[in-house]
C-alpha cells in the first residue's frame, strides 16, 4: 500500500498534472555507497538458516504465466515514463542472459550479490516477475506493472476488474495485455478491496469515462478514507514515502531492489471513481455478470476499511492485503495511524473458518497466489499467528514495564513462525511493528521523566558534541565504535555531529558510509531504502523526485468540509492571531460559514446565510477548487468585502515539499 501523494491542497492543486524531472545517483555517490560494504554489519534479523533450497514460491510465482508486457516504458500524455518494466532486469539476469533462477553466489553461500541481504534478494527476484498470469478458471492477474496486482475475472459477457493499480497509464497497459491474449471483453464491474491508492488510483485506465452503468463495489466508508487519509499531513507523508520506496535511488543491486510488497510505485495519473455499491456485512453476496461473490468485512486490519471475498463457484478467494507473502506493517514508516494487530489476527481466524474447505486458490492484491486448500489454511494460520503473537507478547511485556524499544530489541517469533517465508519482514519489520503495538496502547512517552522534556535535535546535538570534546572527537569516537561493530551507536554519534554542524563534510561522509553498510545488510526493503536514501542525501543533498499526479477526481471527491479542514491545518497561527474574518461559501443549497479567529479556522454548515459574514461567495465546487488552485474567480459571484478571501488565503502556509530529514 502507498499513500495518496497530497502535498497540501492548494499547492498540489496548482501543480496538478505537472511533470517532475527524473533523477539518478551520480557515480561519486555510487562509489561512496559501496565503501566498507565487506565489513561485518549487525542486522535486526537473522536470515541464515532459512530454507533457501525451498523453491515452492518460485514455482507459484511462475505458475500460470501467459505473456510478459513487452511494450517498453509506459508513459503519460506528456511523454514522461511512469513505469519501466525493464528497470529491474538486474534481478532476473536479463542483462546477461541468465534466467534469473540462480543469480550470483554471495555471502553465506546464498544466491545474490554481497550488497543485498540474501533473503531480501530472494523476495526481490520473486517480485520481479511481470506479465499476465492465469490464476484459475476465469481468473487472471497482471503482476509487475505497478506496486500492486490487477485481477481480472471473466464473467458471462465481460470482465470484473479488481484493484486497478495506482495510475491510469499502468492500469490501461495491464488491461491491454489481458485483452491482447484473452480477447476484447468489456468491463462489466469493478471492485476496490480497500481505500489505499494502489487499489483504486488507476480506475480511469479501466473506465476512462467513469462508471456509467458499470457497478463499482467497495467496503463501507471507502470514500471517507480514500480522500482523507493523507489530507492533513500529506506533505510529510509524501516526503517520507520517498525514503520508504527509495524513489530517488537507482534500481540496481547496490541501491533500490524493491520494497518487499512490490517493486516500486508508478508515477502516472491518479483518479477516483466513486463506488456505486457499498458492502458492509460479512456474508453479503452479490452477482456480477453471472459471477457469485461472497464478502468478508475486515475493518481495522491493513486498512481502516477492507474486505476479502470468496468466489464460491470458482473456489477462489481474494485476500485483499490481509494475507500476503511478507510481514506487513502495523504502522508504516512513511507515517499513518497505527493498525490493530489484535483485530487483524481475529479476522484471519474468521477467514480460516470461512475458507477452509471452500477455496482451492487464494490470491491477493500483491505477490503471487497460493494453491491448494491445505496451503491456503497454512498461509492464513501462519499470518494469523504472526500478528496475534506479535500483539499478545508485546502487550505482555508492556505490562512487565518494558518500553517499545526494549521489547523490540529482544523480541523473537517462535522458530516455527520465524522460518516461514511469508512471515519474513520485507515490508513491515518485527522491530518497528512491536514499537507500533506499544504506540497504540501507550503513546509516545515511555514513562521515564528524563524523556518527558528532551531537547529538539539541533540543540541536543550541540550539547552532545560540546560534552564529547568537539566535532573531531565525535568523529573519532564514531569511527572507534564502527570498527567494533557498534554501528548503531556510531550512527547516533555522527547524527549528532551532522545536526551540530551540517557543513561538517567529514561527518556527513562517515555517516553516509555507515548508513550504506546498514542498508545493504538488512532484510527489510523499506529499512534498506531509508538508509540508502539518507546516505544519498547526506552526500548530495535533497533531490527532487517524480510523483504520481493527482487527477481532478481526487479533488472533486473531497467534501467541502474536508477542503476547509485541509486549509485550517495550514493557517500560520501567530500570523493570524489578530485577524477576525467571516466568509460564507454558498455551494448549491448549502452555506458554509468560515470563521478565522484566535488563529483558528473553523466552519459550520447551514441552509441559511450567516448574518455576520463580511463576504458571501456563490460558486460551484469545481469553481472553488479552481479558486484554491490559484486559477481566479471566474464565474464566482461575490457580495461584500472582496478583500476578505485574499486576506484569509494570505495566512495559509505553503507546505514544504522537500524538508530535510537527515540534516537540520
Phi and psi in degrees as a GROMACS rama.xvg file:
@    title "Ramachandran Plot"
@    xaxis  label "Phi"
@    yaxis  label "Psi"
@TYPE xy
-140.878  152.774  UNK-2
-75.3851  154.618  UNK-3
-68.2399  132.162  UNK-4
-87.6338  73.6688  UNK-5
-95.2281  103.362  UNK-6
-93.1043  45.6194  UNK-7
89.3038  129.259  UNK-8
-60.5813  -52.6121  UNK-9
-66.7984  -44.5472  UNK-10
-62.6807  -41.465  UNK-11
-68.3614  -41.2555  UNK-12
-64.1899  -38.0199  UNK-13
-66.2496  -30.8976  UNK-14
-96.9939  9.83135  UNK-15
-56.4118  124.995  UNK-16
85.9876  -5.09066  UNK-17
-72.1114  141.993  UNK-18
-86.7804  140.922  UNK-19
-107.779  150.97  UNK-20
-71.9143  142.648  UNK-21
-80.2518  156.851  UNK-22
-131.778  162.927  UNK-23
-149.126  161.841  UNK-24
-80.6231  134.631  UNK-25
-80.4513  163.658  UNK-26
-59.7533  -34.4376  UNK-27
-64.4149  -39.7381  UNK-28
-64.4776  -45.3531  UNK-29
-58.6621  -39.7819  UNK-30
-66.929  -41.7929  UNK-31
-66.4855  -36.9338  UNK-32
-66.9816  -22.8339  UNK-33
-85.6332  -8.18629  UNK-34
-66.2672  140.772  UNK-35
63.3739  12.7063  UNK-36
-66.4942  -20.4529  UNK-37
-78.8338  -13.4395  UNK-38
-72.4814  150.591  UNK-39
-65.6456  133.512  UNK-40
-124.684  130.207  UNK-41
-68.2755  144.679  UNK-42
-130.126  155.237  UNK-43
-76.3191  -10.478  UNK-44
-138.333  158.809  UNK-45
-103.87  129.97  UNK-46
-117.386  3.47172  UNK-47
-80.0845  157.045  UNK-48
82.768  -2.21594  UNK-49
-77.974  156.628  UNK-50
-78.4474  70.2525  UNK-51
-64.3921  -22.0785  UNK-52
-76.8338  -11.6648  UNK-53
-75.452  112.183  UNK-54
-103.697  13.9281  UNK-55
-61.6789  -39.9127  UNK-56
-64.409  -37.0953  UNK-57
-65.5209  -39.7564  UNK-58
-64.5446  -40.5819  UNK-59
-68.997  -38.444  UNK-60
-65.383  -28.6381  UNK-61
-93.1142  -14.5713  UNK-62
-63.3879  135.503  UNK-63
79.4437  10.0382  UNK-64
-61.0061  132.53  UNK-65
-111.346  -52.7077  UNK-66
-164.599  148.033  UNK-67
-88.4581  157.307  UNK-68
-78.1825  121.303  UNK-69
-120.196  20.6317  UNK-70
-82.6224  7.2968  UNK-71
80.2102  -172.342  UNK-72
-56.7902  139.932  UNK-73
-89.5783  126.393  UNK-74
-119.537  162.364  UNK-75
-93.6862  -174.236  UNK-76
-63.0609  -26.4493  UNK-77
-86.9224  -0.636026  UNK-78
89.6536  3.24374  UNK-79
-80.4629  136.763  UNK-80
-68.8219  126.235  UNK-81
-107.465  -16.5563  UNK-82
-160.758  130.509  UNK-83
-117.266  103.437  UNK-84
-62.0317  -19.6908  UNK-85
-91.3717  -3.45271  UNK-86
-62.3038  -26.7038  UNK-87
-107.356  26.5268  UNK-88
-59.795  -26.3615  UNK-89
-64.625  -20.9328  UNK-90
-77.3674  -27.4883  UNK-91
-102.204  -4.03018  UNK-92
78.0877  15.2345  UNK-93
-61.8189  -27.6059  UNK-94
-71.2089  -28.9396  UNK-95
-117.464  13.1767  UNK-96
87.5462  -5.98949  UNK-97
-67.4037  148.929  UNK-98
-80.9736  -2.70605  UNK-99
85.1186  -2.72924  UNK-100
-83.2804  -16.8535  UNK-101
-115.819  -33.0965  UNK-102
64.1177  -149.383  UNK-103
-121.055  137.454  UNK-104
-68.3475  126.658  UNK-105
-122.427  -151.048  UNK-106
-61.7458  153.047  UNK-107
63.7747  10.4649  UNK-108
76.4018  3.51273  UNK-109
-89.3734  163.925  UNK-110
-70.1371  151.312  UNK-111
113.558  159.277  UNK-112
-76.4163  164.186  UNK-113
-69.1643  -13.3103  UNK-114
-89.0329  2.08466  UNK-115
-135.359  133.6  UNK-116
-54.0799  135.637  UNK-117
-61.9998  -34.1645  UNK-118
-68.2411  -41.6406  UNK-119
-66.2622  -38.3037  UNK-120
-59.9231  -41.0773  UNK-121
-60.9911  -47.3069  UNK-122
-63.3493  -41.3601  UNK-123
-63.2793  -39.9047  UNK-124
-66.0501  -36.3137  UNK-125
-63.4195  -38.9915  UNK-126
-77.436  -14.0076  UNK-127
-76.8124  -11.7297  UNK-128
-64.5167  134.858  UNK-129
-140.749  150.342  UNK-130
139.21  -166.73  UNK-131
-95.9719  132.337  UNK-132
-130.139  143.9  UNK-133
-90.9035  124.453  UNK-134
-88.1896  -49.1927  UNK-135
-165.136  -174.773  UNK-136
-53.7951  118.888  UNK-137
78.1374  -0.14071  UNK-138
-120.382  127.755  UNK-139
-131.479  155.704  UNK-140
-131.751  144.914  UNK-141
-107.329  120.356  UNK-142
-119.482  154.169  UNK-143
79.444  13.1389  UNK-144
-109.317  10.9365  UNK-145
-175.192  -178.046  UNK-146
-61.1114  -37.2218  UNK-147
-107.984  177.046  UNK-148
-100.555  148.144  UNK-149
-103.758  126.856  UNK-150
-106.921  138.422  UNK-151
-127.374  123.389  UNK-152
-111.2  127.671  UNK-153
-84.5539  119.953  UNK-154
-94.5071  -162.606  UNK-155
-72.1189  -33.5847  UNK-156
-125.881  -9.22893  UNK-157
-163.845  -144.656  UNK-158
-132.798  154.946  UNK-159
-110.806  125.645  UNK-160
-102.945  128.533  UNK-161
-111.765  123.577  UNK-162
57.9347  85.6726  UNK-163
-83.793  45.1718  UNK-164
63.8123  -168.355  UNK-165
-88.7594  -43.1207  UNK-166
-118.172  146.858  UNK-167
-59.1881  -36.7742  UNK-168
-67.2715  -44.438  UNK-169
-71.6274  -35.7912  UNK-170
-63.7625  -41.8868  UNK-171
-63.4353  -39.0803  UNK-172
-65.9072  -40.638  UNK-173
-63.6975  -41.8371  UNK-174
-67.1431  -37.8312  UNK-175
-61.761  -42.8098  UNK-176
-61.979  -44.6678  UNK-177
-60.1083  -49.2772  UNK-178
-66.6048  -30.7759  UNK-179
-60.2816  -35.3595  UNK-180
-106.845  -13.6802  UNK-181
-123.961  -3.30057  UNK-182
103.352  157.803  UNK-183
-85.3546  70.5014  UNK-184
-82.5113  141.726  UNK-185
-77.1098  150.897  UNK-186
-79.2521  119.525  UNK-187
-102.764  -16.8171  UNK-188
-165.677  159.061  UNK-189
-137.661  142.401  UNK-190
-127.413  131.854  UNK-191
-102.37  123.848  UNK-192
-73.85  -30.6053  UNK-193
-168.458  165.156  UNK-194
-90.9736  44.0706  UNK-195
-95.5963  146.846  UNK-196
-63.1761  -26.6062  UNK-197
-75.1578  4.96565  UNK-198
-120.683  1.34092  UNK-199
-144.802  -18.8761  UNK-200
-59.9793  -26.9911  UNK-201
-89.8034  15.9949  UNK-202
-56.0653  -33.8234  UNK-203
-71.8582  -15.7918  UNK-204
-76.4783  -17.9765  UNK-205
-99.0442  -44.497  UNK-206
-125.381  80.3944  UNK-207
-58.6165  -30.8999  UNK-208
-100.055  14.456  UNK-209
91.4152  -177.206  UNK-210
-69.211  -41.241  UNK-211
58.275  -125.744  UNK-212
-98.1151  13.4589  UNK-213
-85.773  121.594  UNK-214
-67.1309  136.423  UNK-215
-122.087  115.079  UNK-216
-103.614  146.053  UNK-217
-159.249  162.078  UNK-218
-69.5865  152.574  UNK-219
-55.5706  142.932  UNK-220
85.0912  2.51111  UNK-221
-57.5623  -52.1989  UNK-222
-63.5195  -41.8052  UNK-223
-56.7296  -45.8337  UNK-224
-80.0459  -30.601  UNK-225
-63.3258  -36.0441  UNK-226
-103.173  -9.64874  UNK-227
-108.852  -17.3752  UNK-228
-53.751  -38.4155  UNK-229
-121.639  20.1926  UNK-230
-65.2079  -45.177  UNK-231
-81.3443  -42.9372  UNK-232
-118.96  32.8395  UNK-233
-61.4283  -34.9902  UNK-234
-64.5364  -47.62  UNK-235
-64.3161  -40.7205  UNK-236
-62.8702  -41.9064  UNK-237
-64.7478  -40.9483  UNK-238
-63.1137  -44.6282  UNK-239
-72.9595  -28.7142  UNK-240
-63.2482  -30.8961  UNK-241
-62.4752  -35.4719  UNK-242
-70.4986  -45.8074  UNK-243
-59.9564  -41.1329  UNK-244
-98.4075  1.80927  UNK-245
60.739  41.9115  UNK-246
-60.9555  -32.5773  UNK-247
-97.4916  0.871958  UNK-248
-85.0384  146.356  UNK-249
-68.9094  158.58  UNK-250
-94.1571  98.2151  UNK-251
-162.865  175.299  UNK-252
-70.3112  -11.519  UNK-253
-95.382  -9.85978  UNK-254
-132.257  -117.014  UNK-255
-83.0759  124.112  UNK-256
-121.569  23.9286  UNK-257
116.194  -169.235  UNK-258
-133.467  14.6334  UNK-259
86.4597  -39.0042  UNK-260
-88.7561  -31.1744  UNK-261
-162.497  -161.78  UNK-262
-88.3172  -56.7731  UNK-263
-164.958  -173.027  UNK-264
-101.149  145.731  UNK-265
-77.5243  163.26  UNK-266
-122.774  33.415  UNK-267
-94.9951  -149.644  UNK-268
-97.3015  124.768  UNK-269
-93.7672  128.888  UNK-270
-122.975  177.077  UNK-271
-153.957  110.782  UNK-272
-98.8139  120.573  UNK-273
-62.6293  141.716  UNK-274
-61.023  147.037  UNK-275
-101.001  -13.0896  UNK-276
-145.979  124.707  UNK-277
-104.235  138.917  UNK-278
-104.928  132.573  UNK-279
-134.796  -2.75993  UNK-280
-133.023  130.592  UNK-281
-63.7734  133.445  UNK-282
96.4352  -11.2465  UNK-283
-63.4654  137.886  UNK-284
-119.826  144.134  UNK-285
-133.95  160.571  UNK-286
-121.395  119.862  UNK-287
-116.593  118.654  UNK-288
47.9659  44.0392  UNK-289
82.0603  0.898816  UNK-290
-103.89  124.601  UNK-291
-86.1179  134.162  UNK-292
-134.612  132.347  UNK-293
-120.59  130.117  UNK-294
-103.139  150.103  UNK-295
-125.437  119.92  UNK-296
-85.1513  134.698  UNK-297
-134.219  57.9818  UNK-298
-65.5776  145.306  UNK-299
82.2437  8.29791  UNK-300
-90.7448  -115.819  UNK-301
-68.0049  -20.6403  UNK-302
-143.519  157.981  UNK-303
-60.0858  -34.1658  UNK-304
-131.085  118.405  UNK-305
-151.784  156.945  UNK-306
-148.804  139.746  UNK-307
-95.47  161.951  UNK-308
-156.226  144.98  UNK-309
-103.952  138.949  UNK-310
-100.357  89.0605  UNK-311
-61.5762  -32.1617  UNK-312
-80.0029  -19.0218  UNK-313
-101.682  -6.32838  UNK-314
53.2133  47.7603  UNK-315
-133.412  143.345  UNK-316
-128.303  135.384  UNK-317
-95.3896  120.085  UNK-318
-96.2378  14.3873  UNK-319
51.3043  -120.917  UNK-320
-122.228  24.3683  UNK-321
-87.7809  -19.8539  UNK-322
-145.888  100.679  UNK-323
-123.423  -175.112  UNK-324
-95.5643  48.5737  UNK-325
-165.242  157.223  UNK-326
-67.745  129.255  UNK-327
-91.1279  -177.224  UNK-328
-91.4725  135.04  UNK-329
-84.9019  -31.51  UNK-330
-142.336  136.811  UNK-331
-82.8375  149.628  UNK-332
-73.118  -13.5277  UNK-333
-75.4277  -18.9852  UNK-334
109.214  134.958  UNK-335
-178.199  169.948  UNK-336
-70.0304  144.469  UNK-337
-67.6923  135.727  UNK-338
-85.3287  168.587  UNK-339
-103.46  97.4164  UNK-340
-63.7496  -33.4197  UNK-341
-65.5703  -46.2889  UNK-342
-64.6791  -39.2136  UNK-343
-57.3813  -48.9708  UNK-344
-62.807  -38.7574  UNK-345
-64.2062  -42.0366  UNK-346
-68.8119  -31.5745  UNK-347
-69.6606  -32.9325  UNK-348
-60.5766  -43.3778  UNK-349
-62.4833  -39.7063  UNK-350
-61.0815  -41.2403  UNK-351
-58.5368  -44.1945  UNK-352
-65.2777  -35.5463  UNK-353
-76.3251  -33.6765  UNK-354
-111.141  -8.36392  UNK-355
-68.3149  114.905  UNK-356
91.5862  -5.905  UNK-357
-116.304  -10.0406  UNK-358
-131.143  138.652  UNK-359
-106.533  -10.9893  UNK-360
-148.355  138.321  UNK-361
-119.321  128.436  UNK-362
-125.07  161.68  UNK-363
-136.783  177.862  UNK-364
-78.8055  -5.35886  UNK-365
-140.673  161.505  UNK-366
68.5947  -156.79  UNK-367
-115.803  160.464  UNK-368
-73.6989  170.684  UNK-369
-122.469  126.566  UNK-370
-108.12  145.401  UNK-371
95.2557  131.482  UNK-372
-63.0692  -38.6341  UNK-373
-63.377  -41.2687  UNK-374
-67.7175  -36.3921  UNK-375
-63.2954  -47.1706  UNK-376
-62.8299  -38.5484  UNK-377
-61.2844  -46.1939  UNK-378
-60.5045  -49.364  UNK-379
-63.9978  -38.3818  UNK-380
-66.6465  -45.0729  UNK-381
-64.3218  -40.8348  UNK-382
-69.2414  -40.7978  UNK-383
-58.6148  -47.149  UNK-384
-67.5214  -32.4094  UNK-385
-59.9934  -56.0363  UNK-386
-71.0012  -35.7238  UNK-387
-66.8788  -45.7115  UNK-388
-64.2717  -42.8562  UNK-389
-57.9753  -45.3523  UNK-390
-66.6779  -54.891  UNK-391
-65.1984  -41.5791  UNK-392
-73.1726  -32.8376  UNK-393
-64.3827  -44.6702  UNK-394
-63.3209  -39.9866  UNK-395
-58.1307  -43.4839  UNK-396
-75.7985  -29.1586  UNK-397
-58.0224  -42.4003  UNK-398
-76.5609  -3.42618  UNK-399
-94.8371  2.43101  UNK-400
91.7367  8.81835  UNK-401
-83.5547  147.655  UNK-402
-87.8813  169.396  UNK-403
-59.6116  -42.2358  UNK-404
-64.1919  -41.9146  UNK-405
-65.9592  -41.5691  UNK-406
-64.5357  -46.2264  UNK-407
-61.7526  -30.9657  UNK-408
-68.6748  -29.5918  UNK-409
-115.1  -5.12297  UNK-410
-68.6198  134.625  UNK-411
-141.279  141.484  UNK-412
-75.3675  156.121  UNK-413
-57.3768  145.588  UNK-414
-53.8402  -34.7219  UNK-415
-71.2142  -17.6197  UNK-416
-95.9322  -38.7854  UNK-417
-62.7097  -31.3003  UNK-418
-86.859  3.22304  UNK-419
-87.2021  123.855  UNK-420
-56.3007  -40.1872  UNK-421
-69.3157  -10.8884  UNK-422
-99.2169  0.027427  UNK-423
-72.006  151.17  UNK-424
-88.7963  70.1637  UNK-425
-84.0182  -30.7973  UNK-426
-115.145  -59.7111  UNK-427
-85.7178  167.599  UNK-428
-133.903  153.73  UNK-429
-60.1044  -38.8696  UNK-430
-63.4501  -54.7876  UNK-431
-79.5015  -18.0702  UNK-432
-73.3871  -38.0365  UNK-433
-60.0914  -44.6761  UNK-434
-64.2287  -31.0796  UNK-435
-67.9122  -41.9106  UNK-436
-61.7206  -42.713  UNK-437
-59.0597  -45.4143  UNK-438
-61.4203  -40.0991  UNK-439
-60.31  -39.921  UNK-440
-93.209  -33.705  UNK-441
-115.047  -14.1491  UNK-442
80.8724  -167.016  UNK-443
-77.9607  -24.0566  UNK-444
-90.9804  130.649  UNK-445
-91.4377  3.61421  UNK-446
92.1519  -12.4966  UNK-447
-83.2762  119.874  UNK-448
-57.4666  -25.4015  UNK-449
-63.4193  -22.2498  UNK-450
-101.188  5.95733  UNK-451
-78.0218  -31.9523  UNK-452
-143.453  61.066  UNK-453
-79.0613  158.296  UNK-454
-68.072  150.584  UNK-455
-67.1319  163.509  UNK-456
-54.1992  -44.4382  UNK-457
-67.327  -46.026  UNK-458
-65.4768  -41.7322  UNK-459
-61.4445  -41.9347  UNK-460
-62.2108  -43.1003  UNK-461
-59.2157  -43.5187  UNK-462
-70.354  -39.1109  UNK-463
-63.02  -46.9864  UNK-464
-63.4897  -40.0864  UNK-465
-62.3944  -44.7252  UNK-466
-69.4814  -26.2675  UNK-467
-90.4672  -1.59038  UNK-468
102.911  13.0954  UNK-469
105.748  170.64  UNK-470
-57.915  -43.6601  UNK-471
-62.5437  -39.5156  UNK-472
-66.8777  -39.3245  UNK-473
-63.5958  -43.8569  UNK-474
-62.4331  -40.2468  UNK-475
-65.4412  -43.9926  UNK-476
-65.0029  -37.8314  UNK-477
-62.7049  -41.2777  UNK-478
-63.2055  -40.1202  UNK-479
-59.8497  -48.2706  UNK-480
-70.1495  -33.9683  UNK-481
-64.1931  -41.0194  UNK-482
-64.9347  -27.08  UNK-483
-81.5054  -5.09991  UNK-484
88.8162  4.29104  UNK-485
-87.1323  64.9002  UNK-486
-65.3109  -36.9359  UNK-487
-64.007  -40.6603  UNK-488
-72.4909  -36.5753  UNK-489
-60.8102  -40.8497  UNK-490
-63.3748  -40.7469  UNK-491
-60.8447  -45.7123  UNK-492
-62.0305  -46.4605  UNK-493
-69.3056  -32.0108  UNK-494
-61.9813  -40.5235  UNK-495
-62.1178  -40.7232  UNK-496
-62.4092  -41.4987  UNK-497
-70.1113  -41.6508  UNK-498
-71.3864  -26.2447  UNK-499
-68.7704  -39.7873  UNK-500
-150.912  95.0925  UNK-501
-64.6657  -11.5151  UNK-502
-84.6235  -2.60717  UNK-503
-74.2706  90.7511  UNK-504
-66.1392  -32.2112  UNK-505
-67.4697  -41.1861  UNK-506
-64.8284  -39.3947  UNK-507
-63.3692  -44.2546  UNK-508
-64.9443  -42.2495  UNK-509
-60.9296  -45.8979  UNK-510
-65.8703  -40.0205  UNK-511
-61.4158  -40.1574  UNK-512
-64.5554  -38.6651  UNK-513
-72.6868  -38.9516  UNK-514
-58.8896  -37.9005  UNK-515
-65.1896  -44.823  UNK-516
-61.1366  -43.3759  UNK-517
-65.5077  -45.8354  UNK-518
-62.4165  -40.5382  UNK-519
-78.4592  -5.46481  UNK-520
-103.394  -19.6007  UNK-521
-83.6424  152.049  UNK-522
-78.2206  -29.7671  UNK-523
-79.2072  122.728  UNK-524
-65.9403  -35.5066  UNK-525
-69.6665  -42.7056  UNK-526
-59.498  -44.1747  UNK-527
-55.7195  -47.7459  UNK-528
-63.3064  -39.0068  UNK-529
-62.0333  -49.8321  UNK-530
-61.2325  -47.2054  UNK-531
-72.6644  -33.3012  UNK-532
-67.9998  -39.3883  UNK-533
-59.5912  -42.9147  UNK-534
-61.6426  -43.6738  UNK-535
-62.048  -43.2938  UNK-536
-71.3583  -30.6712  UNK-537
-63.691  -37.4333  UNK-538
-83.5151  -33.1423  UNK-539
-134.273  8.29534  UNK-540
79.3707  -177.529  UNK-541
-79.4735  127.322  UNK-542
-105.076  122.442  UNK-543
-57.9174  145.648  UNK-544
-134.085  153.113  UNK-545
-71.008  144.943  UNK-546
-134.627  164.091  UNK-547
-65.0082  142.595  UNK-548
-96.6102  125.313  UNK-549
-74.7645  125.844  UNK-550
-78.9356  170.874  UNK-551
-60.9236  -23.9285  UNK-552
-53.0825  -41.1281  UNK-553
-65.3206  -41.0195  UNK-554
-73.9786  -38.5275  UNK-555
-67.9637  -23.282  UNK-556
-75.923  -20.0434  UNK-557
-65.9369  138  UNK-558
-72.9744  161.991  UNK-559
-61.4539  -37.9061  UNK-560
-60.686  -41.7053  UNK-561
-65.7653  -36.1409  UNK-562
-62.1345  -45.7055  UNK-563
-64.977  -41.885  UNK-564
-61.2952  -36.7812  UNK-565
-68.3033  -25.9537  UNK-566
-78.0062  -38.3056  UNK-567
-60.4091  -36.9816  UNK-568
-77.7169  -0.551331  UNK-569
-107.533  0.33367  UNK-570
-67.4975  127.081  UNK-571
-76.5788  96.7626  UNK-572
-51.6449  -56.9077  UNK-573
-57.9391  -36.9327  UNK-574
-66.3602  -25.7757  UNK-575
-102.611  4.01291  UNK-576
-52.9796  -41.2489  UNK-577
-91.211  -1.24357  UNK-578
-89.283  143.823  UNK-579
-134.109  108.628  UNK-580
-128.403  133.972  UNK-581
-126.537  116.993  UNK-582
-129.276  139.1  UNK-583
-107.501  132.269  UNK-584
-106.093  120.532  UNK-585
-101.529  115.129  UNK-586
-128.109  111.879  UNK-587
65.2207  -129.657  UNK-588
-92.2522  -0.959196  UNK-589
-101.427  144.817  UNK-590
-111.986  120.76  UNK-591
-101.117  115.566  UNK-592
-95.0072  111.469  UNK-593
-98.1088  131.941  UNK-594
-131.88  123.893  UNK-595
-108.858  115.748  UNK-596
-155.39  144.804  UNK-597
57.2726  29.8423  UNK-598
75.9317  9.55037  UNK-599
-120.819  130.737  UNK-600
-97.6669  119.138  UNK-601
-122.198  168.244  UNK-602
-149.732  153.117  UNK-603
-136.312  163.072  UNK-604
-124.937  139.54  UNK-605
-151.104  169.103  UNK-606
-92.9136  -3.84852  UNK-607
-117.573  152.503  UNK-608
-69.6689  155.361  UNK-609
-86.5907  136.972  UNK-610
-67.9801  -28.3162  UNK-611
-95.6464  5.88302  UNK-612
-67.3372  124.876  UNK-613
-80.9656  -16.9139  UNK-614
-147.772  133.509  UNK-615
-118.428  126.54  UNK-616
-116.395  120.675  UNK-617
-103.894  122.275  UNK-618
-161.126  171.379  UNK-619
-94.4201  166.513  UNK-620
-63.3211  -43.0487  UNK-621
-59.522  -35.165  UNK-622
-67.649  -37.0912  UNK-623
-61.7698  -45.7683  UNK-624
-62.1278  -40.799  UNK-625
-63.4446  -40.3353  UNK-626
-59.6524  -48.3078  UNK-627
-70.6254  -21.4343  UNK-628
-85.1896  3.95434  UNK-629
81.0605  21.7392  UNK-630
-98.4996  13.8165  UNK-631
94.1616  -175.267  UNK-632
-114.959  23.1611  UNK-633
-55.4072  128.074  UNK-634
84.6253  -5.99344  UNK-635
-90.9575  129.243  UNK-636
-92.9629  128.784  UNK-637
-124.331  131.325  UNK-638
-125.157  122.3  UNK-639
116.272  -153.208  UNK-640
-80.0502  103.053  UNK-641
-66.2392  -15.5517  UNK-642
-77.8855  -12.818  UNK-643
-67.7647  -42.5675  UNK-644
-65.8878  -45.246  UNK-645
-58.844  -35.6826  UNK-646
-65.5828  -38.0708  UNK-647
-65.8273  -47.3928  UNK-648
-63.7705  -26.967  UNK-649
-68.7434  -21.0171  UNK-650
-97.692  7.82771  UNK-651
-85.4495  129.28  UNK-652
-87.7405  129.558  UNK-653
-70.0149  132.481  UNK-654
-68.1406  146.086  UNK-655
-87.7897  108.672  UNK-656
-80.1281  -13.3931  UNK-657
-135.294  46.2718  UNK-658
-66.1679  151.128  UNK-659
-72.4441  149.58  UNK-660
-120.58  -48.9769  UNK-661
-94.5903  3.11827  UNK-662
-133.737  163.003  UNK-663
